């Protein structure tokens, strides 16, 4: 029985989520990557609330290559988080490899001042 790509990613995602959880003091930065866009949310899992969100569809995100756009989204989500008083987070790669767009988003968030 072979798994489809999405089923495989879901299994990896659930395995990660057993360990990675966001609190009010250190929320979780969750990444979702579609073929066209990339989305990032900062989530407090204890209260089940999304504190900050950003995506490549937002106004003000520079369009370029996929990796450049992901970096811009990382910077945008970090700026919003810092405005909301969030300084440190835990990173949830969402079942994707820490490579390419996901890595670029994380680096953009770090450059803008988030600690994780």
Backbone as CSV, one residue per row, in Angstrom:
resi,resn,N_x,N_y,N_z,CA_x,CA_y,CA_z,C_x,C_y,C_z
1,UNK,0.842,-1.177,0.000,0.000,0.000,0.000,0.892,1.246,0.000
2,UNK,0.866,1.964,-1.094,1.675,3.185,-1.145,0.788,4.389,-0.858
3,UNK,1.366,5.359,-0.192,0.637,6.563,0.186,0.730,7.599,-0.916
4,UNK,-0.304,8.411,-1.031,-0.217,9.535,-1.950,0.666,10.601,-1.309
5,UNK,1.045,11.589,-2.094,1.909,12.661,-1.607,1.279,13.392,-0.418
6,UNK,-0.034,13.686,-0.513,-0.700,14.424,0.564,-0.857,13.559,1.812
7,UNK,-1.146,12.272,1.652,-1.265,11.378,2.807,0.076,11.254,3.535
8,UNK,1.151,11.168,2.767,2.486,11.080,3.350,2.798,12.351,4.140
9,UNK,2.476,13.528,3.564,2.727,14.794,4.235,1.899,14.903,5.516
10,UNK,0.647,14.428,5.477,-0.210,14.460,6.669,0.400,13.627,7.798
11,UNK,0.926,12.455,7.473,1.550,11.609,8.493,2.738,12.311,9.131
12,UNK,3.582,12.924,8.295,4.751,13.650,8.798,4.295,14.829,9.650
13,UNK,3.256,15.535,9.177,2.720,16.700,9.884,2.235,16.307,11.282
14,UNK,1.486,15.216,11.376,0.978,14.764,12.673,2.123,14.346,13.597
15,UNK,3.166,13.743,13.030,4.328,13.341,13.811,5.023,14.575,14.402
16,UNK,5.136,15.634,13.585,5.745,16.884,14.048,4.869,17.527,15.122
17,UNK,3.549,17.543,14.913,2.621,18.228,15.810,2.523,17.546,17.176
18,UNK,2.938,16.267,17.273,2.984,15.615,18.582,3.993,16.309,19.484
19,UNK,5.054,16.851,18.874,6.152,17.468,19.612,6.013,18.987,19.666
20,UNK,5.706,19.617,18.528,5.685,21.078,18.418,4.304,21.603,18.777
21,UNK,4.252,22.461,19.798,2.987,23.067,20.201,3.237,24.513,20.600
22,UNK,2.280,25.382,20.295,2.432,26.796,20.597,1.711,27.185,21.870
23,UNK,2.354,28.017,22.677,1.738,28.554,23.883,1.583,30.060,23.709
24,UNK,0.996,30.726,24.699,0.830,32.173,24.622,2.189,32.860,24.656
25,UNK,3.129,32.329,25.444,4.451,32.946,25.539,5.337,32.606,24.343
26,UNK,5.179,31.416,23.787,5.959,31.012,22.618,5.048,30.299,21.621
27,UNK,4.352,31.084,20.771,3.422,30.485,19.816,4.135,29.753,18.677
28,UNK,3.343,29.072,17.865,3.867,28.238,16.774,3.704,28.962,15.444
29,UNK,4.774,28.999,14.649,4.714,29.544,13.293,4.469,28.385,12.345
30,UNK,3.248,28.319,11.806,2.842,27.235,10.927,2.937,27.678,9.473
31,UNK,3.468,26.812,8.624,3.662,27.130,7.211,2.792,26.217,6.364
32,UNK,2.101,26.793,5.372,1.401,26.008,4.359,1.874,26.469,2.999
33,UNK,2.224,25.520,2.173,2.777,25.810,0.858,1.890,25.173,-0.203
34,UNK,1.277,25.989,-1.060,0.542,25.440,-2.193,1.433,25.570,-3.425
35,UNK,0.955,25.142,-4.573,1.779,25.248,-5.777,2.042,26.694,-6.163
36,UNK,1.052,27.570,-5.903,1.183,28.974,-6.292,1.615,29.885,-5.160
37,UNK,1.077,29.690,-3.974,1.231,30.645,-2.877,1.908,29.985,-1.672
38,UNK,2.254,30.825,-0.696,2.769,30.330,0.586,2.099,31.136,1.702
39,UNK,1.708,30.448,2.773,0.964,31.058,3.866,1.682,30.773,5.179
40,UNK,1.633,31.739,6.102,2.231,31.548,7.419,1.281,32.093,8.478
41,UNK,1.131,31.345,9.565,0.288,31.779,10.691,1.065,31.585,11.988
42,UNK,0.866,32.501,12.911,1.410,32.322,14.256,0.227,31.992,15.158
43,UNK,0.300,30.812,15.791,-0.855,30.229,16.469,-0.546,29.956,17.939
44,UNK,-1.519,30.303,18.797,-1.487,29.916,20.205,-2.370,28.679,20.331
45,UNK,-1.760,27.507,20.467,-2.515,26.245,20.493,-3.284,26.035,21.785
46,UNK,-2.841,26.647,22.865,-3.522,26.478,24.149,-4.934,27.060,24.055
47,UNK,-5.038,28.273,23.505,-6.339,28.923,23.361,-6.969,28.677,21.997
48,UNK,-6.246,28.048,21.085,-6.765,27.760,19.754,-7.018,29.019,18.941
49,UNK,-6.070,29.964,18.988,-6.259,31.260,18.345,-5.099,31.548,17.397
50,UNK,-5.440,32.064,16.199,-4.413,32.569,15.297,-4.127,34.000,15.693
51,UNK,-2.877,34.282,16.053,-2.494,35.606,16.525,-2.121,36.520,15.369
52,UNK,-1.372,35.987,14.403,-0.876,36.768,13.267,-0.871,35.864,12.042
53,UNK,-1.174,36.430,10.872,-1.114,35.654,9.634,-0.579,36.522,8.506
54,UNK,0.092,35.888,7.556,0.574,36.575,6.362,0.655,35.558,5.230
55,UNK,0.537,36.041,4.012,0.662,35.149,2.865,1.200,35.907,1.669
56,UNK,1.512,35.163,0.629,2.025,35.767,-0.588,0.917,36.495,-1.345
57,UNK,-0.319,36.359,-0.901,-1.445,37.048,-1.537,-1.683,38.429,-0.932
58,UNK,-1.037,38.720,0.198,-1.207,40.012,0.857,-0.655,41.143,0.002
59,UNK,-1.242,42.330,0.183,-0.710,43.516,-0.479,0.630,43.877,0.152
60,UNK,1.552,44.350,-0.641,2.851,44.754,-0.129,3.894,43.658,-0.166
61,UNK,3.515,42.447,-0.551,4.483,41.362,-0.680,5.071,41.438,-2.082
62,UNK,6.388,41.579,-2.147,7.040,41.705,-3.450,6.994,40.378,-4.182
63,UNK,6.600,40.434,-5.439,6.558,39.225,-6.257,7.891,39.065,-6.966
64,UNK,8.413,37.874,-6.939,9.661,37.542,-7.617,9.643,36.053,-7.853
65,UNK,10.766,35.410,-7.612,10.768,33.955,-7.669,10.020,33.445,-6.434
66,UNK,9.677,32.192,-6.432,8.956,31.612,-5.291,9.740,31.765,-3.999
67,UNK,11.060,31.576,-4.064,11.900,31.647,-2.871,11.960,33.085,-2.360
68,UNK,12.078,34.056,-3.267,12.104,35.471,-2.869,10.778,35.879,-2.232
69,UNK,9.676,35.409,-2.808,8.359,35.721,-2.267,8.200,35.124,-0.876
70,UNK,8.652,33.891,-0.678,8.579,33.236,0.636,9.380,34.024,1.663
71,UNK,10.535,34.544,1.274,11.361,35.348,2.166,10.606,36.616,2.572
72,UNK,9.930,37.245,1.612,9.151,38.453,1.893,7.994,38.159,2.845
73,UNK,7.355,36.997,2.676,6.257,36.599,3.574,6.797,36.376,4.980
74,UNK,7.969,35.764,5.103,8.605,35.564,6.411,8.868,36.883,7.108
75,UNK,9.379,37.858,6.358,9.635,39.183,6.931,8.333,39.851,7.359
76,UNK,7.288,39.724,6.521,5.996,40.343,6.823,5.375,39.743,8.087
77,UNK,5.391,38.416,8.204,4.797,37.775,9.386,5.588,38.143,10.637
78,UNK,6.918,38.291,10.503,7.746,38.677,11.645,7.442,40.109,12.080
79,UNK,7.289,41.013,11.113,6.958,42.410,11.447,5.625,42.492,12.187
80,UNK,4.623,41.746,11.675,3.305,41.728,12.332,3.411,41.147,13.741
81,UNK,4.220,40.099,13.893,4.390,39.456,15.197,5.056,40.396,16.187
82,UNK,6.085,41.107,15.744,6.779,42.034,16.633,5.853,43.173,17.070
83,UNK,4.979,43.622,16.151,3.988,44.647,16.507,3.021,44.116,17.566
84,UNK,2.690,42.816,17.464,1.770,42.191,18.413,2.469,41.789,19.717
85,UNK,3.784,42.035,19.811,4.513,41.731,21.035,5.033,40.315,21.127
86,UNK,5.095,39.609,20.006,5.603,38.240,19.985,7.078,38.293,19.585
87,UNK,7.954,37.800,20.470,9.393,37.872,20.204,9.988,36.531,19.809
88,UNK,9.498,35.437,20.426,10.052,34.119,20.106,8.920,33.156,19.770
89,UNK,9.225,32.231,18.859,8.231,31.275,18.378,8.868,29.895,18.256
90,UNK,8.023,28.888,18.035,8.511,27.580,17.609,8.097,27.418,16.154
91,UNK,8.948,26.814,15.345,8.706,26.703,13.909,8.091,25.353,13.584
92,UNK,6.982,25.377,12.830,6.291,24.158,12.388,6.349,24.137,10.868
93,UNK,7.167,23.239,10.328,7.345,23.210,8.874,6.178,22.541,8.152
94,UNK,5.210,22.042,8.884,3.972,21.534,8.297,4.117,20.292,7.442
95,UNK,5.123,19.479,7.703,5.294,18.250,6.932,6.133,18.437,5.679
96,UNK,6.548,19.654,5.404,7.403,19.912,4.242,8.859,19.812,4.669
97,UNK,9.738,19.538,3.711,11.163,19.529,3.999,11.623,20.948,4.296
98,UNK,12.576,21.084,5.198,13.142,22.400,5.520,14.134,22.730,4.415
99,UNK,13.589,23.239,3.311,14.365,23.411,2.088,13.577,24.336,1.176
100,UNK,14.251,25.111,0.376,13.568,25.928,-0.618,12.709,27.017,-0.009
101,UNK,11.412,27.009,-0.349,10.496,28.067,0.092,10.291,28.084,1.593
102,UNK,10.208,26.911,2.215,9.988,26.834,3.670,11.205,27.397,4.408
103,UNK,12.389,27.028,3.962,13.621,27.529,4.562,13.739,29.038,4.365
104,UNK,13.376,29.514,3.183,13.457,30.939,2.871,12.508,31.744,3.759
105,UNK,11.303,31.224,3.997,10.334,31.891,4.872,10.904,31.989,6.293
106,UNK,11.489,30.911,6.779,12.062,30.910,8.130,13.222,31.897,8.231
107,UNK,14.066,31.940,7.219,15.195,32.868,7.231,14.727,34.312,7.190
108,UNK,13.671,34.588,6.406,13.098,35.933,6.346,12.562,36.366,7.700
109,UNK,11.906,35.438,8.406,11.370,35.744,9.736,12.503,36.013,10.722
110,UNK,13.589,35.247,10.628,14.745,35.457,11.504,15.399,36.799,11.229
111,UNK,15.551,37.150,9.943,16.163,38.432,9.561,15.383,39.611,10.130
112,UNK,14.049,39.467,10.165,13.192,40.557,10.637,13.128,40.631,12.169
113,UNK,13.746,39.663,12.865,13.864,39.789,14.317,13.178,38.748,15.172
114,UNK,12.524,37.734,14.575,11.911,36.675,15.384,12.982,35.693,15.856
115,UNK,12.819,35.207,17.068,13.766,34.227,17.624,13.116,32.848,17.641
116,UNK,13.815,31.874,17.026,13.393,30.469,17.131,14.518,29.534,16.774
